[in-house]
Amino acid sequence: MCYLSLETALQLTTPKIIFCSEKPVNVILSAMKESNCNPTVVVFEDHPDAIAFSDILSMYNDAEVANFRYVEHDDIKQTACIVHSSGTTGMPKGVEMSNYCLLSISEDLNMNLTNAVSIWFSSLYWLSGIMMNLKAIVQGAKVILYPEFYEEVTCLLIEKYKVTVIFLSTSMINRFLI
């Protein structure tokens, strides 16, 4: 398996904004300096050199949030985000996901999360992580967030929060069976 350095990924994709958790933010900021790339970094926790997502949300009152309207696109096939392939058969490649693709994923009702209590451990660099987050937003799911997958803790979370939908990778399911 080949790995793409973060510096190379930044140079190839030239992102305008990066959303991340607090854990990788120092690595991302360092890679930005090395690659001469300067996207806005939004962190879901707190970091002195990044914008906190909560700070963005706090700039708007409930009425503004309720009246939020998305930007109409002239070309729905325009790239919305770029994720990278695993690199199993060579160097990882940037995979463009269009607005149309993301809308299709989020509106597909084969997995109904409406009023569900759900849990998953897919990060946003996996398509399943993007899919589950979009579905939860569009369909109004309640999501249990936990930083890492541990079999015993997951069982406790399922019990405590009465989880109705769980989405796991094959390796996570195997860990439950062992």
N, C-alpha and C positions, 0 to 999 in steps of 0.2 A: 504494500500500500504506500502510495506517495503522499506527502503532505505539502500543502501550499503554505508558505510563510505568511504571517499576517501582513507584513510589509508588502509582499507581492500581491496579496488579495486586495489591499487598499489601492495599490497602483493600478490594478486591472479594472477595478469596479468604480473607483473614485466616488464613494458614497457622499451624500450631502448630510446625512444624519445617521448616527449609530445609536440604537437602543441597547442597553446592556444592564446586567446586574452589577453590584458593587465589586464582586470577586475579580472579574477580568479587566476592570477599568484601567488599572495601572499599565497592564500589558498593552491595551489598546492605545492609550496615550503615548506610550513609548514607541509603538509601531508607527503612529502618526508622525512623530518627529523624524524617524528614520526614513519614511517614505515621502516626505514633503506633501502629505495629504492633510487637509484640515477640516474634516467634517465636524458638525456639532455633535457632542456626545451627551446623551440623556441617560441618566442612571436611575434605576428603580428604587435605590436606597438613597444614600447620601455620600457625596465625595466632593472635596473642595475644588477640584479641577474639572468638574462636570456639572451639568444642569440636572437638578433633581426633578423627576417626573411630577412629584407632588407639588413642587413650586410652579410648574406649568399649570397644573390643575387648579391651584389656589388663585390664579389670576382671573378666574371666571366664576361668576355666581351661578346658582342653580338655573335661573331663567335663561342665561346665555348658553349654558350647556343644553338645556331643553330645546332651544331654538337653533342649535348648531346645524348647519347644512354643509354637506361636502361639496367640493369643487366639481363642476361638470367637466368631463373630459371630452375633447373632440375625437380622440382616438382611444377607444377602450382597450385596444390591443397594445397600448404603450406600456413599457416596462414599469412595474410598481416597485419591485424589489429583486435583488439578486441573491440567491443562495448558492452554496458550492456543493458540487458532487463529492462523494466520499473519497475519490482517488483510488478506488479499488484496482482499476486497470491502467492507471497512469496518473499524471498530475491532475489534481482536482480542477474542475472547470466551473466557471460561473454559469449558473442556470437562471435565465431571465424568467421572471414570473410576471405576467401582464395583469392589469387591473381586471380584465375579463376572467382570467384564471382564478384570481383571488375571490372575485364575486361568485363564480361557479362553485368553488370550494365552500364558501361560507353559506351559500343558499341551498346547497344540496341537503335534502331532508332524509337521506338514507340513515344518517345518525342524528336523531332528534334529541337535542339538549334542552328543549324548552322546559323550564321549571325543574331541570335536573340538578342534582348535587353531584358534581363531577370532580375527578382527580386524574391528572396525568403528569408525567415527568419528562416529556419531550421538550427539548430546548428550542429556541426560535431558529436555530440553524438546521433543524430537521423540518421537512415539509409537514410532518404530523404536528409539530409544535405550532406552526403557523396556522394550520387547519383548525386545530382544537381551540386556539385563542380566538380566531375569527368566528367560529361557530358559537362559542360561548357568548361573545359580544352580540352577535346578530340574533341569537335565539334566547338570550336572557338566562343563561345557566349560572348557577352559583358554583364557584370554583374553589377547591381546596388547594392552596399553594403550599408546597413543602420543598425545600431546596434540593434534597437528594432522595433517591429511592433506597429504602431499607424495607425488607419484607415485613419484619415485625411491626415497625412504625406504620407502614401502609395499612396493615390489618387494624391497628388501633385507630387510625384516621377514618377508615371505612366504617368501623363500629361507632365511633364518637359522633361523626357528622352524618351518618346514615347515607353514605354515598350510593347513588343509583347508577352512575356511569363511571367506569374506569377504563382508561386507554393505556395499554402497556406495550412495550416492545417485546419481541420474541424472547430476548435474553432475560428480560424482567419476569416474564411468565415462567420461564425455565427455572429461575431462582425460587419462585414460589413452589415449584414441584419438587425441588431437591430437598 
